[in-house]
Amino acid sequence: MRKILVVDDELEICLLVTQYLKKLGYETDFALSISEALSKISGSPFDILFVDLNLTDGSGYDLISTLQESKNASKIIVISAYDSERQKALQKGASVFLAKPFTIKGIDESLQKLNFI
């Protein structure tokens, strides 16, 4: 079963996205900070990470950089309310950029781009 981690400091977003992904058949978890995400990633690899750019303990770019340095093979879907960050996110290593507020259709399209649906 494919595993997905949602990293966002808004609990409601984490819960909504993880519940939807579970309905699609994915094993899901969430983290509210970079440090929590790194702890969960170190215990078990994830196939996809949904990563918000504005987190309480740093930028989602910091998490992306750390993952790249550790040769982590997870695909990254950046989620952000700042659509102006799209190009930078893709240049920094995101596979997909999903603008907030997003819909179920946006999640599905993001997963399709990664051939996960």
ROBA-163489 format. One record per residue (C-alpha): chain; residue number from 0; z, x, y. Coordinates in Angstrom, 3 decimals. Example, Ala and Ser with C-alpha at 12.3 -4.5 7.8 and 13.67 -1.06 7.14 Angstrom:
2
{"A"; 0; {7.800; 12.300; -4.500}}
{"A"; 1; {7.140; 13.670; -1.060}}
This chain:
117
{"A"; 0; {0.000; 0.000; 0.000}}
{"A"; 1; {-0.907; 1.311; 3.429}}
{"A"; 2; {1.947; 1.979; 5.840}}
{"A"; 3; {2.024; 1.328; 9.575}}
{"A"; 4; {4.629; 2.356; 12.150}}
{"A"; 5; {4.825; 0.586; 15.522}}
{"A"; 6; {6.363; 2.727; 18.288}}
{"A"; 7; {7.273; 0.729; 21.399}}
{"A"; 8; {10.439; 0.414; 23.465}}
{"A"; 9; {10.019; -3.371; 23.629}}
{"A"; 10; {11.702; -4.845; 20.548}}
{"A"; 11; {9.757; -8.103; 20.833}}
{"A"; 12; {6.424; -6.296; 20.597}}
{"A"; 13; {7.632; -4.299; 17.596}}
{"A"; 14; {8.786; -7.428; 15.809}}
{"A"; 15; {5.659; -9.465; 16.543}}
{"A"; 16; {3.248; -6.710; 15.529}}
{"A"; 17; {5.139; -5.682; 12.383}}
{"A"; 18; {5.484; -9.304; 11.230}}
{"A"; 19; {1.760; -9.890; 11.689}}
{"A"; 20; {0.866; -6.665; 9.869}}
{"A"; 21; {3.161; -7.645; 6.980}}
{"A"; 22; {1.217; -10.910; 6.674}}
{"A"; 23; {-1.930; -8.798; 6.307}}
{"A"; 24; {-0.291; -6.955; 3.412}}
{"A"; 25; {0.768; -3.706; 5.085}}
{"A"; 26; {4.124; -2.015; 4.649}}
{"A"; 27; {5.456; -1.817; 8.202}}
{"A"; 28; {8.307; -0.375; 10.213}}
{"A"; 29; {8.998; 0.171; 13.890}}
{"A"; 30; {10.692; 2.676; 16.168}}
{"A"; 31; {11.956; 2.103; 19.695}}
{"A"; 32; {11.722; 5.758; 20.786}}
{"A"; 33; {9.954; 9.021; 20.089}}
{"A"; 34; {13.020; 10.492; 18.393}}
{"A"; 35; {13.347; 7.473; 16.103}}
{"A"; 36; {9.628; 7.622; 15.300}}
{"A"; 37; {9.794; 11.321; 14.410}}
{"A"; 38; {12.767; 10.670; 12.161}}
{"A"; 39; {10.919; 7.926; 10.293}}
{"A"; 40; {7.701; 9.953; 10.057}}
{"A"; 41; {9.559; 12.950; 8.630}}
{"A"; 42; {10.929; 10.790; 5.829}}
{"A"; 43; {7.633; 9.254; 4.816}}
{"A"; 44; {4.037; 9.499; 6.047}}
{"A"; 45; {2.336; 6.544; 7.722}}
{"A"; 46; {-1.377; 5.757; 7.643}}
{"A"; 47; {-1.446; 4.299; 11.163}}
{"A"; 48; {0.829; 4.499; 14.196}}
{"A"; 49; {0.676; 2.016; 17.056}}
{"A"; 50; {2.036; 4.097; 19.963}}
{"A"; 51; {3.010; 2.826; 23.413}}
{"A"; 52; {2.585; 5.383; 26.191}}
{"A"; 53; {5.749; 4.556; 28.137}}
{"A"; 54; {8.808; 5.094; 25.968}}
{"A"; 55; {12.449; 5.521; 26.925}}
{"A"; 56; {12.627; 9.154; 25.810}}
{"A"; 57; {9.198; 10.357; 26.926}}
{"A"; 58; {5.508; 9.644; 26.857}}
{"A"; 59; {3.522; 8.500; 23.858}}
{"A"; 60; {1.351; 11.533; 24.596}}
{"A"; 61; {4.336; 13.713; 23.631}}
{"A"; 62; {4.478; 11.990; 20.252}}
{"A"; 63; {0.723; 12.354; 19.746}}
{"A"; 64; {0.922; 16.066; 20.594}}
{"A"; 65; {3.812; 16.625; 18.188}}
{"A"; 66; {1.916; 14.848; 15.411}}
{"A"; 67; {-1.188; 16.957; 16.013}}
{"A"; 68; {0.829; 20.185; 15.970}}
{"A"; 69; {2.374; 19.215; 12.630}}
{"A"; 70; {-1.069; 18.418; 11.178}}
{"A"; 71; {-0.007; 14.796; 10.623}}
{"A"; 72; {-3.014; 12.828; 9.384}}
{"A"; 73; {-1.922; 9.428; 10.717}}
{"A"; 74; {-4.489; 7.466; 12.706}}
{"A"; 75; {-3.191; 6.554; 16.163}}
{"A"; 76; {-3.737; 3.316; 18.034}}
{"A"; 77; {-2.458; 3.698; 21.585}}
{"A"; 78; {-1.119; 0.488; 23.120}}
{"A"; 79; {-0.639; 0.438; 26.874}}
{"A"; 80; {-0.593; -1.917; 29.833}}
{"A"; 81; {-2.507; 0.735; 31.766}}
{"A"; 82; {-6.166; 0.355; 30.835}}
{"A"; 83; {-6.855; 3.310; 33.140}}
{"A"; 84; {-5.292; 5.496; 30.410}}
{"A"; 85; {-7.995; 4.594; 27.863}}
{"A"; 86; {-10.158; 7.714; 28.265}}
{"A"; 87; {-7.198; 10.101; 28.431}}
{"A"; 88; {-5.625; 8.553; 25.316}}
{"A"; 89; {-8.832; 8.979; 23.344}}
{"A"; 90; {-9.214; 12.573; 24.574}}
{"A"; 91; {-5.603; 13.342; 23.590}}
{"A"; 92; {-6.148; 12.231; 19.997}}
{"A"; 93; {-5.906; 8.462; 19.772}}
{"A"; 94; {-8.417; 6.867; 17.437}}
{"A"; 95; {-8.297; 3.517; 19.236}}
{"A"; 96; {-6.966; 2.226; 22.569}}
{"A"; 97; {-5.562; -1.311; 22.648}}
{"A"; 98; {-4.763; -2.690; 26.103}}
{"A"; 99; {-1.668; -4.819; 26.691}}
{"A"; 100; {-1.335; -7.694; 26.663}}
{"A"; 101; {-3.181; -7.766; 23.365}}
{"A"; 102; {-3.966; -10.517; 20.907}}
{"A"; 103; {-4.076; -10.869; 17.147}}
{"A"; 104; {-7.845; -10.473; 17.465}}
{"A"; 105; {-7.280; -7.155; 19.287}}
{"A"; 106; {-5.060; -5.900; 16.466}}
{"A"; 107; {-7.659; -6.966; 13.893}}
{"A"; 108; {-10.470; -5.256; 15.806}}
{"A"; 109; {-8.419; -2.059; 16.093}}
{"A"; 110; {-7.780; -2.029; 12.347}}
{"A"; 111; {-11.468; -2.727; 11.679}}
{"A"; 112; {-12.474; 0.280; 13.800}}
{"A"; 113; {-10.344; 2.404; 11.474}}
{"A"; 114; {-11.749; 0.682; 8.360}}
{"A"; 115; {-8.333; -0.723; 7.469}}
{"A"; 116; {-9.514; -4.349; 7.213}}
